[in-house]
């Protein structure tokens, strides 16, 4: 059917509508009609471009609807259709990385599809009560504290089939999803016991360990501190940091994001004012602090976030920045077996455009070659892979990454994202190590391989 035969199928301009806004402080951001206009414009652009067909299911769903049901007319998409498209986005950010029409590139179309999804979810979540799943998954810190109070029972529950079935039915976490263990002691408590927490702000860097390291895998934070100290960096830890807010923002819970960010700003800015950089272990968190907080927060908090953003660095990014200084240590005492490492580039590291410094640092270890740099999304993407509806799509979407890592024929795998490591372990049979863990083991002269915990399962 032509646009002449179907008057509703009028062409939509690719240029921004009056309702364009990615700023929650802008009243237009929250207007349903303004959002609707931007949704239709974005769908029209994506329908004409189709560069992002291979990422999440949002774009294949959109194209299928337009091709098979609505004859290319984005006006035909109903609220249910729009919801199906937007709900499939898991915020990997790769479409924004690849898109030629973004604000980051200064393009006149000003299209940022992931931010549009956030806006959509924020508008639809506003004023609505949180579901049980949102309360559980959006607040990793409370989950970690409750798990410690259970004295190990939470970890047993994660491995109990009957309890996992119950968790699936009540919370919506897929019964087969591999979940991380909870640590008996939080990272910042360990750091205080070992002299990394000081009474006054200072130091060259302060570590933002992330909620995953805080509650689930403190060893990564311990390795990061060891490597920093090995290279002459005065690294500090501050107690009481909380989640960066990404799990909450995935569901449009802006108020939770702002509350969490406000607490972290209160704790980190005294160090920044003393000249410290903020080093982040997980790329998702550094992306939030660099790119999201400065426009998601409001009032004085926004100004504070804008002061923080320029001094936020990925921990490997910082180590790479001092590689030519005399203090940078080449005192490596062991190497991964065979010298070959397969490296996975996390999506949220790619979104920051800072390169793959963790991978590059690994080449400093004598005899090490990076056999492959796998750029495909692993499919975990925050809490998406944990959900009933996200588990199978996450496995399917991550298959190219799994195949790429296996194809490298390397005994040691690496990734900067601890959640990606869980995804690879479950679906590819081997758990990658964080680059700082590989560096720490090499500095210490420790072994690699199955006995060290990252072998085949």
C-alpha angles and dihedrals in degrees: 000000000000126000087251091059091042109044092188090063093080118152116264118217116245089218120098118280121227085260096063110132136140092175118096089202088066113089090219089064091071099042110108093209092051090049091049092056092051092047092055091046092050092048090051092051094046092045090056096043107037094181092132099056093119103057124069124348094261095090099042088050092050093048093045092052093047095043100042106027112022105032092237094306111134089191087071095064110107127207091268091052091049091049091052091053096045096041091058092063112100096180100249085148093215093123089057090048091053100035115107093201102065133127087237089063091044092241118165093233091064093203119170106166098185091051089048088054090051089051091049092051093044092053093047094045095048112115094000123120117252119251120236090254092053091050091051102041098035093059111052092166095061090044090053094049093048090048091055091049088056089066093227098321091111090061091048090049091053089060098042112100096206091048092046090053088051090048090052093052096044105031103021097238109142113253093227099047113117106234126198121251119249116240118238090226125036117239096245092054089053089047092053093049089052099048100257094118114074128192093238131043116257142100133111094273138009119211122233095198096186126230092273093059091040095055109015116025112018090163090079091057091046090052091048091054092046092052093046092051090045087059095049097257118148098225124182136191126212121205123232103036114152138200117305089235101248095124090053093045091052085068097041096255098147096166091058090050091051094048093050094045091048091057093048092048090052090055101038104041095069087061092046090051087056090055101263125145118226111234118199126200099201121054092217091061095045088050091052093049095044103037110016109036094057091064102025097057123073140216117353091351090062091053090048092050090051089055091049099046098072093056097048113108138170107251092240090046089058094047090051090052091062097041093111095049120103091242094062105110125226091177095126115163103183139023135207112270113274090007092254122125128183110211127202117203109216116229094235091052089054089049090060094055095220099124127240103295094161089060092046092051091055089063087065089072108094113258095009121135125177102234094191141003106208112203100179121111113259090213099234096108106169112301095342096098091050096061128091092241095040104047100081096038089050091055092047094046091048095051095097090053091049091050092046094054093046091048092059090070091215122146093213123057126192137194133161092222117081092198091053087054090059091048092052092046092053100041105024101033099239132082116223120221126230110254091242089056091052090048092048093051091048092050091048094045092240127157127259130206135058094329089057093052109258103087133112119307 
